[in-house]
């Protein structure tokens, strides 16, 4: 039990550091290419809109928490 909790805390800590250092990750749909092939035509990726990167889930949660905190302390 303790080992599982320690592993989970270590994983969350590592992910938090990763989100702080590199908040953007390659798009999962186009693998960072910005384009996908649909019906034998090359089109702009609908998920990232051709920007090739996406904001990580942890960074998105941090930004939402920070925005809520800043609005509450004004």
C-alpha positions as CSV (number, residue, x, y, z in Angstrom):
1,X,0.0,0.0,0.0
2,X,2.8,2.4,0.9
3,X,4.7,1.6,-2.2
4,X,1.7,2.3,-4.4
5,X,1.1,5.6,-2.6
6,X,4.7,6.6,-2.9
7,X,4.7,5.7,-6.6
8,X,1.6,7.8,-7.2
9,X,3.0,10.8,-5.4
10,X,6.2,10.5,-7.3
11,X,4.3,10.2,-10.6
12,X,2.2,13.3,-9.8
13,X,5.3,15.2,-8.8
14,X,7.1,14.3,-12.0
15,X,4.1,15.3,-14.1
16,X,3.8,18.6,-12.3
17,X,7.4,19.4,-13.0
18,X,6.9,18.3,-16.6
19,X,3.9,20.7,-17.0
20,X,5.9,23.5,-15.5
21,X,8.9,23.0,-17.7
22,X,7.2,22.0,-21.0
23,X,3.5,23.1,-20.9
24,X,2.9,22.1,-24.5
25,X,3.0,18.6,-26.0
26,X,2.7,17.4,-29.6
27,X,-0.8,17.0,-30.8
28,X,-2.1,13.4,-30.4
29,X,-4.1,13.3,-33.5
30,X,-1.5,14.5,-36.0
31,X,1.6,13.5,-33.9
32,X,2.9,17.1,-34.2
33,X,2.7,17.4,-38.0
34,X,-0.2,19.8,-38.1
35,X,-1.8,18.0,-41.0
36,X,-3.7,14.7,-41.4
37,X,-4.7,12.7,-44.4
38,X,-8.5,12.2,-44.8
39,X,-10.1,10.7,-47.8
40,X,-6.7,10.8,-49.6
41,X,-6.4,14.6,-49.1
42,X,-4.0,16.4,-46.8
43,X,-6.0,18.6,-44.4
44,X,-5.3,20.8,-41.4
45,X,-5.6,18.9,-38.1
46,X,-9.0,19.5,-36.6
47,X,-7.7,19.1,-33.0
48,X,-4.7,21.5,-33.0
49,X,-5.8,23.6,-36.0
50,X,-2.4,23.2,-37.6
51,X,-0.4,24.6,-34.6
52,X,1.2,21.2,-34.0
53,X,1.1,21.6,-30.2
54,X,-1.5,21.2,-27.5
55,X,-1.6,22.4,-23.9
56,X,-1.1,19.5,-21.4
57,X,-4.0,18.6,-19.1
58,X,-2.1,19.3,-16.0
59,X,-1.1,22.8,-17.2
60,X,-4.7,23.4,-18.2
61,X,-5.9,22.5,-14.7
62,X,-3.1,24.7,-13.2
63,X,-4.1,27.7,-15.3
64,X,-7.8,27.3,-14.3
65,X,-6.9,27.0,-10.6
66,X,-4.6,30.1,-10.9
67,X,-7.3,32.1,-12.7
68,X,-9.9,31.2,-10.1
69,X,-7.5,32.1,-7.2
70,X,-6.5,35.4,-8.8
71,X,-10.2,36.3,-9.3
72,X,-11.0,35.4,-5.8
73,X,-8.3,37.5,-4.1
74,X,-8.8,40.8,-5.9
